[in-house]
Amino acid sequence: MDIQTLQILDSSDDCIQLLDLGGRILFVNRGGQALLGIDDVTPFLNTYWAELWQEAEQQAASDAIARAAAGEVCSMAGHRPTLQGEPKWWANKISPIRSTDGNVERLVCVSRDITTHKQIQDTGKQTEERLRESEGRYQAIVNQAVTGVACVDLEGRLTLVNQKYCDITGYSDDELYQRRMQDITHPEDLPRNVELFRRMLTEGTPFEIEKRYIRKDGSIVWVNNSVYAVCDRGGQPQSVVAIALDITERKRREAHGVFLAEIGEAFSRFSTADEIMQAVGAKMGAYLQITTCAFADVDEAHDRVTAHHGWSSPEVPSIVGTFCISQYLSNEFVRASRAGETVVVCNTQTDPRTDAAGYAALDMYSFVTVPFHRHGQWTHYIAICHSQPRQWREDEIQLIEEISNRIFPRLERARAEAALRQSEERFRTVTATVPQLIWTAMPDGRVDYMSDQWADYVGLTPQQLHGWNWQQVTHPEDLPNTERDWQHCLQSGEPLEIQHRFRHHTGEWRWQLVRGVPIKDADGIIRQWVGTCTDIQGEVDIKEALRESEAKYRSLFDSIDEGFCIIEVLFDATGNAFDYRFLEANAAFEKQTGLVDVIGKTVREFAPKMESHWFELYGRIALTGVPERFENTAQELGRFYDVYAFRMGEPQERKVAVLFNDISDRKRIEDERKRAEQDLRESEEWARLAIQVAKLGGWRLHLDTNLVEMDERMREIWGESEDTVMVPLPQVLERMHPDDRERVSTAVNGALEPQSAGTYEIEYRIVWNDGTERWVLAKGQAQFDGAGEFRRTVDFFGILLDITDRKQADVERELLLQREQSAREEAEQANRIKDEFLAVLSHELRSPLNPILGWSTLLLSGKLDTAKTTHALTTIQRNAKLQSELIEDLLDVSRILRGKLNLNVAPVNLANKIRGAMETVRLAAEAKSIDLQFTILGFRAEDEDELTSSSAAAQSAIQNPKCMVWGDSTRLQQVIWNLLSNAVKFTPAGGRVDISLSSLTGDLSLAIDASSLVSTDSQIINNNEKNASYAQITVSDTGKGISPDFLPHVFDYFRQADGTTTRQFGGLGLGLAIVRHLVELHGGTVRADSLGEDQGATFTIRLPLLQASLQVDRERSPQPSHDLNGIKIVVVDDEPDTRELVVFVLEQQGAQVITATSAHEALLVLPQAKPDVLLSDIGMPEMDGYMLIQQVRALAPEQGGQVPAIALTAYAGDTNQQQVIAAGFQRHISKPIDPQALVQAIAQLIHSR
C-alpha cells in the first residue's frame, strides 16, 4: 500500500485493519490503535483477526473473512474488549481489495466503536449516519488503490490523490493540490467533462468518461475516469471521488489502426515510388512527429547504400543520395539487418554503435531501420529518423515495422512499373531512331506492332499492317516462300531469317532482310516474336554491279599490262587456306611473276616456301566476298606486288580473281614514303578505333522552351561545361560554324515539319570557345501527334558523333604525297651531307698521320742532321696538334648537341684575346703575304691610347669596361681564332684581313639564356634594355667569299661550300657551327655577309659589355709560379712512352718524380714516398684510376690519404670529367698531354693548397 493511502487511512478515527486472504492482520491505523488501546502494534500483527473476538463470535468472524476473500462485502457486529479489558461494541465491514486483473489480493476491515450507540440507542442514528459517510469516502479510495484515485471539491480543486494518480499525470501530490481537474484535462475533452460533472452534482448520477490528461512533460495520456459524488446526510454533494484507469495503450492501438488505414488509402492514390514515399513520409511525420523517412537500396559488395526515395521536413537536410555502409552502420547493425532484425537507436551522440559526427552532419539524432531481404540477401531498408534524441516506444516500433512491411511490396511494385514504363519508352525511342523497321508478333504469327518507320516505308498506317496484312506489300513471287519459312519458325521456335521484296511507298519493289527471334518465358513457351526488316537493296545492286564488273574484267583479261589470274583457294579440314591453284592467267602473268605453264598447278609447286599471308588473304576474300587492294612481298619469288583481289562467282566455288603489278623497283626507292604511309595508316586506324568505341552524344530539343538537353558525352563534344544540362537553342546555333548555320537550320526545320518523315541527318562544324573547330555528324528523329492538318510535332531528339578525326584524315591523305616527296628530298640531302662529311672526316684525320709516320720513320733511321731533325720534330708537333684540334672540334660538337658544353666565366678583355688570336695566325698570314690589321673603333682618344700603348697602358686597358665582357676566356679566343684562321685560309696570297673592335649602344635584340652561363655572378649585362652597350668584333677578308645559295647554311654542322674530294681547302665544316653556338652561349650574335664568290666575306660578332661598376679582379690576380723545385710527385701509368714523357717534363721543372707502372704498385709506394701530388692514368688493367683513388682516399692522412691528385685520361667529354672529379681527383687533364698545361695544372693545385 502506498504512502498516500496510508496517510489517508491513518487520518481516520475508525479502526481500519488490512488483512491477508487468511485473515491475518497486516496493518492497523493509528485510530484503530487508539480505540483498541494498543501502544505497540508489532506484537499484534500477523495474528488472526477472528481470534480477537469472543469465542461465541469467532465463527461468524471467520465466515465473514471467507466471504470477503471470495469477493463479497460482509458486515458483522459484535463485542470485543480492548487489550485493557474495556468492553466495546463494534460494527465491522470487511471488503475485498482487487488487483488490476480483477483478482482479490487483500481485505480491508473497517471497525467502528458503537459502544456508545448501544448504550444510547436514541442518539445512535446520528452516529450511524456519520459512520456511513466516512465509510463511503474511505471505501472508495481503498477499493481502487491500484488505480489512480483523486478527491476533488465541488470547484474541481484536487484535495486528495494517491501515488498511482500522480504517476498517471506526471505531477507530485503537492503540485496537483495547486491545480484543478480542469487544468490537466485536454481542452478538447473539457466541455464534455464539465457537462457530466454538473449533471452528477445536480442529479446525483455517477458518470464514466474517456478523456485525455496533459501530463507535466506535455505528453498526452488517455484515462477512463469513473466519477461519483460523496454526499452528506441531507444528500447534498460534499466532494467528488474520481477513479482514473490509464487506457493510453488501447487508444494508441486504435489510433494506429486508423493511421494504417490512411496509409493504405495513400497507397491506392499514388503510383510512383517518389509519390508514395512523399505521401507516407508526410503522414508519418505528422503522426509520429519524425523529421525524415527514406527508402534505401543496399549494395554490400560495394559498401554503399543509396536512398532513392525519401521525405524530409523543411528544417532538416535531405538524405537522398549514396553513403558508405561502413561509415554509418556498425558491424552490429549490419549483422542485425542481415538477420532481419529492426535496428533502434535513441541517441546517435551517445550510442557507442554510431558515429556521432557523421550522424550530426545529417541532423539525425535518433532512428529506426527496418531491413528487407530478397532471396536471403539484405537488399533494402526503410529508415525513420528524428532530429532530436528520442525514446522510441514499443508501440511506435511495432507501427513502423507494420508500415514498412506494407510499404515495401508497394514500393517494389511501383519501381517495377516505372522500370517497365522506362523500358517501353526506350524501346519506342530505339524503334524511332534506328534505320531498321521494327515489328512484333503474337505466338500464332499475327503482327501486333509495326514501328512508324515501317508504316512510312510502305505508305500504310501501323494498324493497316497488323495481323497478316503485311502480305499485301510482299512481292507475289516471294510470298509463298516467306509464308512457308514463317510457319516453320512458328512451329519449331527457330529464329527467322529470310530475304524477300516489299513494295516501297513509291511503288518500287525493294529487297529486305527479315529477321525475327522468339521471346520465351521461364517454361520455354513463346510469348512474343520481335524482329527487324533491313533494306538491302543497295547490297543487291552492288552484287549485280560486281557481276557486271567481272564480265568487264574478263574482256580486259588479255589486253592489260598488269598480271591477272583466277585462282581456286584450297582449304584444309579445319577451314584454313593452305594453297591455291591457277585456273586462268593472262599473257602478262609470266612477265610479272617469272612463272610459266601454271594453269592447273598450285603455287606451292613453284614456291614451296610461299608465305602463308598470301593464302590467308585469298582465303578470306573467297569466304567473305569482300574485295581487297593491298601491297605485299613474295620473298620466294623475290618480288613485291601491288594486288587487287576479289571473289569470282559464288562462295562455294572458292575462286578469287587477282590483278597485280610487280612494283619491286618502285618499292626499293619508296621506303621512306612507305614508312610515312604506314604511320598514317596506323594513325587512321587509331582514329577509326577511337570513333568506334566512343560514346555517342545524346540530345533532345524541348519544343515548348526551345532548350536543348545534352547528356555528358554531348556536352563533351559540344565544348560545354560539365554542370550544363540545358542550353538555349540560339546558344546552340551560335556554337555552329557561321558557314553551316543556315544549312543546319534548314535541315532542322525540315525534320520538324509535321508532314515530313521527321528524320534529320547532317554533317557540320562547331567552334569551341578557344576557336577550335570540330566536325560532327548529327542524326535525329522528330515525333508527331495527330494526323492530317492536325498533325503536330511533339518531340525532337537524336545523337551526335565527333567525326573531326575522319575529316582530318581526309585532309592528311591529300597532303601525303607532298609530305612524302619533301621527306625523300630531305633524306637524300641528309645522306649526301653525311657521306660528304664522312669522306672529309676520313681525309682530315688521315692527312696529319702521313707526315707524322713519315718523319717518325726517318727519325728512327738516325740519318737526319740537326736541322732536318728539328724540322721533322716541328712537322710532327704541328700535325699532331692539328689532329688534336680536329678531335676537340668533334668533342665540342658532341657537347653542344647534348647540351653539355659549359663555360668557365670571368671578366674578359676582348682586345687582349684578339691580339692573342692574331699572334697565333700571324705566321700563316705572313707566309701568304696577307696584310693582317687590327683596329679599335668607338672609343675616346685616351681609351685608344690605353688599348694600343705599351704594357703599362695595356694594364689599365684591362680594367676598361668598354672592351670587357663576361665570358669564358678560352672559348672566346677559340671563336676569334677560328674566324681569323678561316679568313687567312680562304684569302689568297697578297690579300688582306681586317679585324676591328668597337663599342656600340642600342637594342641588341638578343635572347640571352642566362642559365647557359656557368657563373654565380649576378651582374651579367641585361641586354634586353633598349639602350644596352655591346662590343662588336668584325672580321673581314678579300678572299674566296660565300655564294648566295650557301650563305644561309654557313653556320650549319658538317656543311662546306665545297664538299668534294677535289676541294681546295681542308676542314670538317664544324668551325663556324661551333663559333655560332659559343657566341650564343655568351648572349651574343654572329652573322656572315658576302657579296658572292671571290668577293670576300665579313663575319660580325656582338657581345654584351660589362657594366662600368664591375671590377675585374680575376685577370689582375697574380699568376701562380710554374716552378716545381722540391715538389715530390708520384706518376702512375702503365704506358711506358707516356710515363717517360711525363717524368721528363716534370724533372725539367725541378720536380722529384717517383713512378709506378700499376695501381697496385702505386698503393705500395704512396705511404713511403708521401708525395705532394699524385698523377694517375685512368685506363689501366686490373685496377683502373677510379679504383685507385677510392683506395687512396680510404688511407689515413699520414699514409697519403689526402694527397692532391690529377687524372690523366684519353676519355674525352664533360661526363668523364665530372666522373673523375666525383671519384676524388682534384684536376683532369686529357691526352695527348700539353707539357705546359700539365706543369701549370700542378702548380695551380700546389698553390691552391
Secondary structure as UniProt FT lines:
FT   HELIX           3..10
FT   STRAND          15..19
FT   TURN            21..22
FT   STRAND          24..28
FT   HELIX           30..36
FT   HELIX           42..44
FT   TURN            45..46
FT   HELIX           49..52
FT   HELIX           55..69
FT   TURN            70..71
FT   STRAND          74..79
FT   TURN            83..84
FT   STRAND          89..98
FT   TURN            100..101
FT   STRAND          104..113
FT   HELIX           115..119
FT   HELIX           121..123
FT   HELIX           124..143
FT   TURN            144..146
FT   STRAND          148..152
FT   TURN            154..155
FT   STRAND          157..161
FT   HELIX           163..169
FT   HELIX           173..177
FT   HELIX           181..184
FT   TURN            187..189
FT   HELIX           190..203
FT   STRAND          207..214
FT   TURN            216..217
FT   STRAND          220..231
FT   TURN            233..234
FT   STRAND          237..246
FT   HELIX           248..269
FT   HELIX           273..288
FT   STRAND          292..299
FT   HELIX           300..302
FT   STRAND          304..312
FT   TURN            314..315
FT   STRAND          321..324
FT   HELIX           325..328
FT   HELIX           331..338
FT   TURN            339..340
FT   STRAND          343..345
FT   TURN            348..350
FT   TURN            352..353
FT   HELIX           356..361
FT   TURN            362..363
FT   STRAND          366..374
FT   TURN            375..376
FT   STRAND          377..386
FT   HELIX           394..433
FT   STRAND          437..441
FT   TURN            443..444
FT   STRAND          447..450
FT   HELIX           452..458
FT   HELIX           463..465
FT   HELIX           469..473
FT   TURN            476..478
FT   HELIX           479..492
FT   STRAND          496..503
FT   TURN            505..506
FT   STRAND          509..520
FT   TURN            522..523
FT   STRAND          526..535
FT   HELIX           537..555
FT   TURN            556..559
FT   STRAND          563..571
FT   TURN            573..574
FT   STRAND          577..585
FT   HELIX           588..593
FT   TURN            599..600
FT   HELIX           603..606
FT   TURN            608..609
FT   HELIX           612..624
FT   STRAND          628..634
FT   TURN            635..638
FT   STRAND          639..648
FT   HELIX           651..653
FT   STRAND          655..662
FT   HELIX           664..669
FT   HELIX           671..693
FT   STRAND          697..702
FT   TURN            703..706
FT   STRAND          707..710
FT   HELIX           712..718
FT   TURN            722..723
FT   STRAND          726..728
FT   HELIX           729..735
FT   HELIX           738..752
FT   TURN            754..755
FT   STRAND          759..767
FT   TURN            769..770
FT   STRAND          773..785
FT   HELIX           788..790
FT   STRAND          792..802
FT   HELIX           804..846
FT   TURN            847..848
FT   HELIX           849..861
FT   HELIX           866..898
FT   STRAND          905..909
FT   HELIX           910..927
FT   TURN            928..929
FT   STRAND          931..937
FT   HELIX           941..948
FT   HELIX           951..958
FT   HELIX           961..963
FT   STRAND          964..968
FT   HELIX           969..985
FT   TURN            989..990
FT   STRAND          992..1002
FT   HELIX           1010..1012
FT   TURN            1023..1024
FT   TURN            1026..1027
FT   STRAND          1028..1037
FT   TURN            1044..1046
FT   HELIX           1047..1049
FT   TURN            1050..1051
FT   TURN            1053..1054
FT   TURN            1061..1062
FT   HELIX           1071..1081
FT   TURN            1082..1083
FT   STRAND          1085..1089
FT   TURN            1093..1094
FT   STRAND          1097..1105
FT   TURN            1108..1109
FT   TURN            1114..1116
FT   TURN            1125..1126
FT   STRAND          1128..1132
FT   HELIX           1136..1148
FT   TURN            1149..1150
FT   STRAND          1152..1156
FT   HELIX           1159..1169
FT   STRAND          1173..1177
FT   HELIX           1185..1193
FT   HELIX           1197..1199
FT   TURN            1200..1202
FT   STRAND          1205..1209
FT   HELIX           1214..1223
FT   STRAND          1227..1230
FT   HELIX           1235..1248
//
